[in-house]
Each structure stands twice: as structure tokens, then as C-alpha cells.
Amino acid sequence: MSDASVPRAIAEGHRVASTTRPEFPKGTVLRILDQGYVLVRWDGDVLETAHHRDLMRIDADQ
């Protein structure tokens, strides 16, 4: 599924970090949802929905 409100800079499989919670672990985008939201599996096996504006893409090796 694709949502036009999510910038192409973030896609399924990309590694991301939270811009609003710097203490949070890094994560991987599992699915693009509606209205700019994505499903993220944070390192440590926590699943959460997050809005793309609260995430930044990071290098895969981070």
C-alpha cells in the first residue's frame, strides 16, 4: 500500500529514528499506512505506528 502523504524518502524496509524521542531505539519501517502514518518495529521488538514527520531516515548500518 502506498500513501501519497508519506514522502518517498521513507519506504518499507528503511531504517528510521524518532525526531521527537531521541532516547528511543532505532527502528525499521514495516508498512506504509494511511494519512502519513507508518508501522515501525523499533529495535527491541516493539511495534508502533508513527507519523512520518516524527521520523528521519538513517543509514542501514546504524
mmCIF file as gemmi writes it, N, C-alpha and C atoms, coordinates in Angstrom:
data_model
loop_
_atom_site.group_PDB
_atom_site.id
_atom_site.type_symbol
_atom_site.label_atom_id
_atom_site.label_alt_id
_atom_site.label_comp_id
_atom_site.label_asym_id
_atom_site.label_entity_id
_atom_site.label_seq_id
_atom_site.pdbx_PDB_ins_code
_atom_site.Cartn_x
_atom_site.Cartn_y
_atom_site.Cartn_z
_atom_site.occupancy
_atom_site.B_iso_or_equiv
_atom_site.pdbx_formal_charge
_atom_site.auth_seq_id
_atom_site.auth_asym_id
_atom_site.pdbx_PDB_model_num
ATOM 1 N N . MET Axp A 1 ? 0.846 -1.169 0 1 0 ? 1 A 1
ATOM 2 C CA . MET Axp A 1 ? 0 0 0 1 0 ? 1 A 1
ATOM 3 C C . MET Axp A 1 ? 0.893 1.234 0 1 0 ? 1 A 1
ATOM 4 N N . SER Axp A 2 ? 0.45 2.234 -0.671 1 0 ? 2 A 1
ATOM 5 C CA . SER Axp A 2 ? 1.208 3.476 -0.745 1 0 ? 2 A 1
ATOM 6 C C . SER Axp A 2 ? 0.311 4.627 -0.344 1 0 ? 2 A 1
ATOM 7 N N . ASP Axp A 3 ? 0.872 5.598 0.334 1 0 ? 3 A 1
ATOM 8 C CA . ASP Axp A 3 ? 0.119 6.78 0.741 1 0 ? 3 A 1
ATOM 9 C C . ASP Axp A 3 ? 0.893 7.991 0.257 1 0 ? 3 A 1
ATOM 10 N N . ALA Axp A 4 ? 0.259 8.814 -0.556 1 0 ? 4 A 1
ATOM 11 C CA . ALA Axp A 4 ? 0.926 9.977 -1.143 1 0 ? 4 A 1
ATOM 12 C C . ALA Axp A 4 ? 1.381 10.974 -0.092 1 0 ? 4 A 1
ATOM 13 N N . SER Axp A 5 ? 0.827 10.908 1.128 1 0 ? 5 A 1
ATOM 14 C CA . SER Axp A 5 ? 1.225 11.869 2.156 1 0 ? 5 A 1
ATOM 15 C C . SER Axp A 5 ? 2.535 11.491 2.841 1 0 ? 5 A 1
ATOM 16 N N . VAL Axp A 6 ? 3.04 10.286 2.588 1 0 ? 6 A 1
ATOM 17 C CA . VAL Axp A 6 ? 4.337 9.88 3.133 1 0 ? 6 A 1
ATOM 18 C C . VAL Axp A 6 ? 5.392 10.184 2.089 1 0 ? 6 A 1
ATOM 19 N N . PRO Axp A 7 ? 6.406 10.974 2.455 1 0 ? 7 A 1
ATOM 20 C CA . PRO Axp A 7 ? 7.431 11.303 1.464 1 0 ? 7 A 1
ATOM 21 C C . PRO Axp A 7 ? 8.155 10.054 0.966 1 0 ? 7 A 1
ATOM 22 N N . ARG Axp A 8 ? 8.579 10.098 -0.27 1 0 ? 8 A 1
ATOM 23 C CA . ARG Axp A 8 ? 9.273 8.947 -0.851 1 0 ? 8 A 1
ATOM 24 C C . ARG Axp A 8 ? 10.591 8.651 -0.141 1 0 ? 8 A 1
ATOM 25 N N . ALA Axp A 9 ? 11.064 9.557 0.679 1 0 ? 9 A 1
ATOM 26 C CA . ALA Axp A 9 ? 12.307 9.33 1.412 1 0 ? 9 A 1
ATOM 27 C C . ALA Axp A 9 ? 12.148 8.221 2.447 1 0 ? 9 A 1
ATOM 28 N N . ILE Axp A 10 ? 10.907 7.915 2.84 1 0 ? 10 A 1
ATOM 29 C CA . ILE Axp A 10 ? 10.652 6.842 3.8 1 0 ? 10 A 1
ATOM 30 C C . ILE Axp A 10 ? 9.808 5.782 3.113 1 0 ? 10 A 1
ATOM 31 N N . ALA Axp A 11 ? 10.323 4.552 3.111 1 0 ? 11 A 1
ATOM 32 C CA . ALA Axp A 11 ? 9.614 3.445 2.47 1 0 ? 11 A 1
ATOM 33 C C . ALA Axp A 11 ? 9.749 2.195 3.333 1 0 ? 11 A 1
ATOM 34 N N . GLU Axp A 12 ? 8.961 1.193 3.017 1 0 ? 12 A 1
ATOM 35 C CA . GLU Axp A 12 ? 9.043 -0.072 3.746 1 0 ? 12 A 1
ATOM 36 C C . GLU Axp A 12 ? 10.467 -0.61 3.682 1 0 ? 12 A 1
ATOM 37 N N . GLY Axp A 13 ? 10.969 -1.047 4.825 1 0 ? 13 A 1
ATOM 38 C CA . GLY Axp A 13 ? 12.318 -1.587 4.914 1 0 ? 13 A 1
ATOM 39 C C . GLY Axp A 13 ? 13.37 -0.574 5.328 1 0 ? 13 A 1
ATOM 40 N N . HIS Axp A 14 ? 13.048 0.706 5.26 1 0 ? 14 A 1
ATOM 41 C CA . HIS Axp A 14 ? 14.02 1.734 5.645 1 0 ? 14 A 1
ATOM 42 C C . HIS Axp A 14 ? 14.217 1.769 7.153 1 0 ? 14 A 1
ATOM 43 N N . ARG Axp A 15 ? 15.441 2.079 7.541 1 0 ? 15 A 1
ATOM 44 C CA . ARG Axp A 15 ? 15.775 2.282 8.952 1 0 ? 15 A 1
ATOM 45 C C . ARG Axp A 15 ? 15.441 3.723 9.302 1 0 ? 15 A 1
ATOM 46 N N . VAL Axp A 16 ? 14.844 3.93 10.488 1 0 ? 16 A 1
ATOM 47 C CA . VAL Axp A 16 ? 14.425 5.259 10.911 1 0 ? 16 A 1
ATOM 48 C C . VAL Axp A 16 ? 14.767 5.48 12.378 1 0 ? 16 A 1
ATOM 49 N N . ALA Axp A 17 ? 14.764 6.757 12.752 1 0 ? 17 A 1
ATOM 50 C CA . ALA Axp A 17 ? 14.921 7.173 14.147 1 0 ? 17 A 1
ATOM 51 C C . ALA Axp A 17 ? 13.839 8.198 14.436 1 0 ? 17 A 1
ATOM 52 N N . SER Axp A 18 ? 13.448 8.282 15.687 1 0 ? 18 A 1
ATOM 53 C CA . SER Axp A 18 ? 12.438 9.255 16.098 1 0 ? 18 A 1
ATOM 54 C C . SER Axp A 18 ? 13.086 10.618 16.276 1 0 ? 18 A 1
ATOM 55 N N . THR Axp A 19 ? 12.459 11.655 15.718 1 0 ? 19 A 1
ATOM 56 C CA . THR Axp A 19 ? 12.978 13.014 15.897 1 0 ? 19 A 1
ATOM 57 C C . THR Axp A 19 ? 12.453 13.638 17.177 1 0 ? 19 A 1
ATOM 58 N N . THR Axp A 20 ? 11.376 13.093 17.734 1 0 ? 20 A 1
ATOM 59 C CA . THR Axp A 20 ? 10.776 13.662 18.94 1 0 ? 20 A 1
ATOM 60 C C . THR Axp A 20 ? 11.193 12.933 20.206 1 0 ? 20 A 1
ATOM 61 N N . ARG Axp A 21 ? 11.768 11.737 20.057 1 0 ? 21 A 1
ATOM 62 C CA . ARG Axp A 21 ? 12.214 10.944 21.212 1 0 ? 21 A 1
ATOM 63 C C . ARG Axp A 21 ? 13.618 10.412 20.942 1 0 ? 21 A 1
ATOM 64 N N . PRO Axp A 22 ? 14.632 11.245 21.117 1 0 ? 22 A 1
ATOM 65 C CA . PRO Axp A 22 ? 15.996 10.825 20.774 1 0 ? 22 A 1
ATOM 66 C C . PRO Axp A 22 ? 16.501 9.639 21.594 1 0 ? 22 A 1
ATOM 67 N N . GLU Axp A 23 ? 15.919 9.395 22.764 1 0 ? 23 A 1
ATOM 68 C CA . GLU Axp A 23 ? 16.353 8.272 23.595 1 0 ? 23 A 1
ATOM 69 C C . GLU Axp A 23 ? 15.783 6.943 23.097 1 0 ? 23 A 1
ATOM 70 N N . PHE Axp A 24 ? 14.835 7.01 22.163 1 0 ? 24 A 1
ATOM 71 C CA . PHE Axp A 24 ? 14.184 5.815 21.643 1 0 ? 24 A 1
ATOM 72 C C . PHE Axp A 24 ? 15.147 5.057 20.741 1 0 ? 24 A 1
ATOM 73 N N . PRO Axp A 25 ? 15.035 3.718 20.675 1 0 ? 25 A 1
ATOM 74 C CA . PRO Axp A 25 ? 15.913 2.956 19.782 1 0 ? 25 A 1
ATOM 75 C C . PRO Axp A 25 ? 15.583 3.224 18.318 1 0 ? 25 A 1
ATOM 76 N N . LYS Axp A 26 ? 16.469 2.819 17.454 1 0 ? 26 A 1
ATOM 77 C CA . LYS Axp A 26 ? 16.226 2.906 16.013 1 0 ? 26 A 1
ATOM 78 C C . LYS Axp A 26 ? 15.195 1.846 15.634 1 0 ? 26 A 1
ATOM 79 N N . GLY Axp A 27 ? 14.633 1.965 14.435 1 0 ? 27 A 1
ATOM 80 C CA . GLY Axp A 27 ? 13.625 1.003 14.016 1 0 ? 27 A 1
ATOM 81 C C . GLY Axp A 27 ? 13.616 0.797 12.514 1 0 ? 27 A 1
ATOM 82 N N . THR Axp A 28 ? 12.743 -0.1 12.076 1 0 ? 28 A 1
ATOM 83 C CA . THR Axp A 28 ? 12.577 -0.424 10.663 1 0 ? 28 A 1
ATOM 84 C C . THR Axp A 28 ? 11.116 -0.232 10.281 1 0 ? 28 A 1
ATOM 85 N N . VAL Axp A 29 ? 10.875 0.455 9.167 1 0 ? 29 A 1
ATOM 86 C CA . VAL Axp A 29 ? 9.511 0.654 8.678 1 0 ? 29 A 1
ATOM 87 C C . VAL Axp A 29 ? 9.012 -0.668 8.098 1 0 ? 29 A 1
ATOM 88 N N . LEU Axp A 30 ? 7.901 -1.162 8.643 1 0 ? 30 A 1
ATOM 89 C CA . LEU Axp A 30 ? 7.325 -2.412 8.154 1 0 ? 30 A 1
ATOM 90 C C . LEU Axp A 30 ? 6.25 -2.184 7.11 1 0 ? 30 A 1
ATOM 91 N N . ARG Axp A 31 ? 5.477 -1.112 7.27 1 0 ? 31 A 1
ATOM 92 C CA . ARG Axp A 31 ? 4.362 -0.876 6.357 1 0 ? 31 A 1
ATOM 93 C C . ARG Axp A 31 ? 4.02 0.606 6.324 1 0 ? 31 A 1
ATOM 94 N N . ILE Axp A 32 ? 3.658 1.076 5.143 1 0 ? 32 A 1
ATOM 95 C CA . ILE Axp A 32 ? 3.139 2.429 4.964 1 0 ? 32 A 1
ATOM 96 C C . ILE Axp A 32 ? 1.628 2.357 5.191 1 0 ? 32 A 1
ATOM 97 N N . LEU Axp A 33 ? 1.112 3.17 6.096 1 0 ? 33 A 1
ATOM 98 C CA . LEU Axp A 33 ? -0.314 3.199 6.41 1 0 ? 33 A 1
ATOM 99 C C . LEU Axp A 33 ? -0.949 4.445 5.802 1 0 ? 33 A 1
ATOM 100 N N . ASP Axp A 34 ? -2.186 4.721 6.143 1 0 ? 34 A 1
ATOM 101 C CA . ASP Axp A 34 ? -2.906 5.884 5.632 1 0 ? 34 A 1
ATOM 102 C C . ASP Axp A 34 ? -2.54 7.159 6.379 1 0 ? 34 A 1
ATOM 103 N N . GLN Axp A 35 ? -2.795 8.292 5.756 1 0 ? 35 A 1
ATOM 104 C CA . GLN Axp A 35 ? -2.705 9.627 6.341 1 0 ? 35 A 1
ATOM 105 C C . GLN Axp A 35 ? -1.328 9.953 6.924 1 0 ? 35 A 1
ATOM 106 N N . GLY Axp A 36 ? -0.29 9.448 6.29 1 0 ? 36 A 1
ATOM 107 C CA . GLY Axp A 36 ? 1.065 9.8 6.692 1 0 ? 36 A 1
ATOM 108 C C . GLY Axp A 36 ? 1.659 8.95 7.796 1 0 ? 36 A 1
ATOM 109 N N . TYR Axp A 37 ? 0.952 7.903 8.215 1 0 ? 37 A 1
ATOM 110 C CA . TYR Axp A 37 ? 1.451 7.047 9.285 1 0 ? 37 A 1
ATOM 111 C C . TYR Axp A 37 ? 2.176 5.839 8.717 1 0 ? 37 A 1
ATOM 112 N N . VAL Axp A 38 ? 3.113 5.327 9.501 1 0 ? 38 A 1
ATOM 113 C CA . VAL Axp A 38 ? 3.847 4.119 9.139 1 0 ? 38 A 1
ATOM 114 C C . VAL Axp A 38 ? 3.877 3.197 10.352 1 0 ? 38 A 1
ATOM 115 N N . LEU Axp A 39 ? 4.023 1.906 10.107 1 0 ? 39 A 1
ATOM 116 C CA . LEU Axp A 39 ? 4.187 0.929 11.173 1 0 ? 39 A 1
ATOM 117 C C . LEU Axp A 39 ? 5.679 0.671 11.311 1 0 ? 39 A 1
ATOM 118 N N . VAL Axp A 40 ? 6.194 0.871 12.516 1 0 ? 40 A 1
ATOM 119 C CA . VAL Axp A 40 ? 7.628 0.738 12.777 1 0 ? 40 A 1
ATOM 120 C C . VAL Axp A 40 ? 7.858 -0.374 13.794 1 0 ? 40 A 1
ATOM 121 N N . ARG Axp A 41 ? 8.848 -1.225 13.535 1 0 ? 41 A 1
ATOM 122 C CA . ARG Axp A 41 ? 9.32 -2.168 14.555 1 0 ? 41 A 1
ATOM 123 C C . ARG Axp A 41 ? 10.611 -1.578 15.106 1 0 ? 41 A 1
ATOM 124 N N . TRP Axp A 42 ? 10.502 -1.058 16.324 1 0 ? 42 A 1
ATOM 125 C CA . TRP Axp A 42 ? 11.681 -0.496 16.972 1 0 ? 42 A 1
ATOM 126 C C . TRP Axp A 42 ? 12.583 -1.635 17.412 1 0 ? 42 A 1
ATOM 127 N N . ASP Axp A 43 ? 13.883 -1.409 17.406 1 0 ? 43 A 1
ATOM 128 C CA . ASP Axp A 43 ? 14.827 -2.416 17.887 1 0 ? 43 A 1
ATOM 129 C C . ASP Axp A 43 ? 14.427 -2.75 19.321 1 0 ? 43 A 1
ATOM 130 N N . GLY Axp A 44 ? 14.313 -4.008 19.612 1 0 ? 44 A 1
ATOM 131 C CA . GLY Axp A 44 ? 13.79 -4.447 20.896 1 0 ? 44 A 1
ATOM 132 C C . GLY Axp A 44 ? 12.392 -5.024 20.729 1 0 ? 44 A 1
ATOM 133 N N . ASP Axp A 45 ? 11.936 -5.142 19.484 1 0 ? 45 A 1
ATOM 134 C CA . ASP Axp A 45 ? 10.679 -5.797 19.119 1 0 ? 45 A 1
ATOM 135 C C . ASP Axp A 45 ? 9.417 -5.093 19.594 1 0 ? 45 A 1
ATOM 136 N N . VAL Axp A 46 ? 9.427 -3.784 19.66 1 0 ? 46 A 1
ATOM 137 C CA . VAL Axp A 46 ? 8.221 -3.021 19.965 1 0 ? 46 A 1
ATOM 138 C C . VAL Axp A 46 ? 7.634 -2.52 18.653 1 0 ? 46 A 1
ATOM 139 N N . LEU Axp A 47 ? 6.342 -2.798 18.426 1 0 ? 47 A 1
ATOM 140 C CA . LEU Axp A 47 ? 5.651 -2.296 17.239 1 0 ? 47 A 1
ATOM 141 C C . LEU Axp A 47 ? 4.896 -1.029 17.607 1 0 ? 47 A 1
ATOM 142 N N . GLU Axp A 48 ? 4.916 -0.058 16.7 1 0 ? 48 A 1
ATOM 143 C CA . GLU Axp A 48 ? 4.222 1.194 16.97 1 0 ? 48 A 1
ATOM 144 C C . GLU Axp A 48 ? 3.906 1.878 15.647 1 0 ? 48 A 1
ATOM 145 N N . THR Axp A 49 ? 2.783 2.594 15.62 1 0 ? 49 A 1
ATOM 146 C CA . THR Axp A 49 ? 2.53 3.467 14.483 1 0 ? 49 A 1
ATOM 147 C C . THR Axp A 49 ? 3.137 4.824 14.807 1 0 ? 49 A 1
ATOM 148 N N . ALA Axp A 50 ? 3.68 5.462 13.808 1 0 ? 50 A 1
ATOM 149 C CA . ALA Axp A 50 ? 4.287 6.784 13.976 1 0 ? 50 A 1
ATOM 150 C C . ALA Axp A 50 ? 3.985 7.6 12.73 1 0 ? 50 A 1
ATOM 151 N N . HIS Axp A 51 ? 3.941 8.901 12.893 1 0 ? 51 A 1
ATOM 152 C CA . HIS Axp A 51 ? 3.723 9.766 11.734 1 0 ? 51 A 1
ATOM 153 C C . HIS Axp A 51 ? 5.074 10.051 11.092 1 0 ? 51 A 1
ATOM 154 N N . HIS Axp A 52 ? 5.092 10.098 9.762 1 0 ? 52 A 1
ATOM 155 C CA . HIS Axp A 52 ? 6.367 10.267 9.051 1 0 ? 52 A 1
ATOM 156 C C . HIS Axp A 52 ? 7.087 11.545 9.45 1 0 ? 52 A 1
ATOM 157 N N . ARG Axp A 53 ? 6.359 12.587 9.856 1 0 ? 53 A 1
ATOM 158 C CA . ARG Axp A 53 ? 7.025 13.849 10.22 1 0 ? 53 A 1
ATOM 159 C C . ARG Axp A 53 ? 7.829 13.721 11.516 1 0 ? 53 A 1
ATOM 160 N N . ASP Axp A 54 ? 7.563 12.665 12.303 1 0 ? 54 A 1
ATOM 161 C CA . ASP Axp A 54 ? 8.29 12.435 13.549 1 0 ? 54 A 1
ATOM 162 C C . ASP Axp A 54 ? 9.451 11.468 13.373 1 0 ? 54 A 1
ATOM 163 N N . LEU Axp A 55 ? 9.756 11.118 12.118 1 0 ? 55 A 1
ATOM 164 C CA . LEU Axp A 55 ? 10.815 10.155 11.832 1 0 ? 55 A 1
ATOM 165 C C . LEU Axp A 55 ? 11.835 10.747 10.88 1 0 ? 55 A 1
ATOM 166 N N . MET Axp A 56 ? 13.064 10.258 10.999 1 0 ? 56 A 1
ATOM 167 C CA . MET Axp A 56 ? 14.078 10.598 9.999 1 0 ? 56 A 1
ATOM 168 C C . MET Axp A 56 ? 14.726 9.296 9.556 1 0 ? 56 A 1
ATOM 169 N N . ARG Axp A 57 ? 15.026 9.248 8.278 1 0 ? 57 A 1
ATOM 170 C CA . ARG Axp A 57 ? 15.682 8.073 7.714 1 0 ? 57 A 1
ATOM 171 C C . ARG Axp A 57 ? 17.141 8.079 8.141 1 0 ? 57 A 1
ATOM 172 N N . ILE Axp A 58 ? 17.652 6.896 8.459 1 0 ? 58 A 1
ATOM 173 C CA . ILE Axp A 58 ? 19.058 6.756 8.832 1 0 ? 58 A 1
ATOM 174 C C . ILE Axp A 58 ? 19.696 5.705 7.936 1 0 ? 58 A 1
ATOM 175 N N . ASP Axp A 59 ? 21.017 5.657 7.939 1 0 ? 59 A 1
ATOM 176 C CA . ASP Axp A 59 ? 21.731 4.647 7.162 1 0 ? 59 A 1
ATOM 177 C C . ASP Axp A 59 ? 21.406 3.262 7.703 1 0 ? 59 A 1
ATOM 178 N N . ALA Axp A 60 ? 21.369 2.281 6.839 1 0 ? 60 A 1
ATOM 179 C CA . ALA Axp A 60 ? 21.009 0.911 7.214 1 0 ? 60 A 1
ATOM 180 C C . ALA Axp A 60 ? 21.961 0.318 8.244 1 0 ? 60 A 1
ATOM 181 N N . ASP Axp A 61 ? 23.204 0.775 8.273 1 0 ? 61 A 1
ATOM 182 C CA . ASP Axp A 61 ? 24.175 0.201 9.213 1 0 ? 61 A 1
ATOM 183 C C . ASP Axp A 61 ? 24.119 0.847 10.592 1 0 ? 61 A 1
ATOM 184 N N . GLN Axp A 62 ? 23.231 1.786 10.796 1 0 ? 62 A 1
ATOM 185 C CA . GLN Axp A 62 ? 23.104 2.422 12.12 1 0 ? 62 A 1
ATOM 186 C C . GLN Axp A 62 ? 22.098 1.696 12.971 1 0 ? 62 A 1
